[in-house]
Amino acid sequence: MGNANDTAPRNEGEGNRSAAKTYNDAQRKFVESGKVERAAKDAEHALETDEAEELQRAEAEGRKHAKPHEQKREI
């Protein structure tokens, strides 16, 4: 059995609590930064430019890998 000084990543089993915490902390920090509104406007603008087709292709590709009930869900 390893000791507290081991640097090897540990298996957290079903679900990865430390990764979830890291993700949630980053999301909270982003929301609290006040940058959400600007990011939303940038994304909306991207859908009105030449980038729209590329974004739609990427979304379609991502949906191919989603569970069936998620494939048709409106975002």
Sequence and secondary structure as in RCSB ss.txt:
>XXXX:A:sequence
MGNANDTAPRNEGEGNRSAAKTYNDAQRKFVESGKVERAAKDAEHALETDEAEELQRAEAEGRKHAKPHEQKREI
>XXXX:A:secstr
   TT  S     SS HHHHHHHHHHHHHHHHTT HHHHHHHHHHHTTSTHHHHHHHHHHHHHHTS HHHHT   
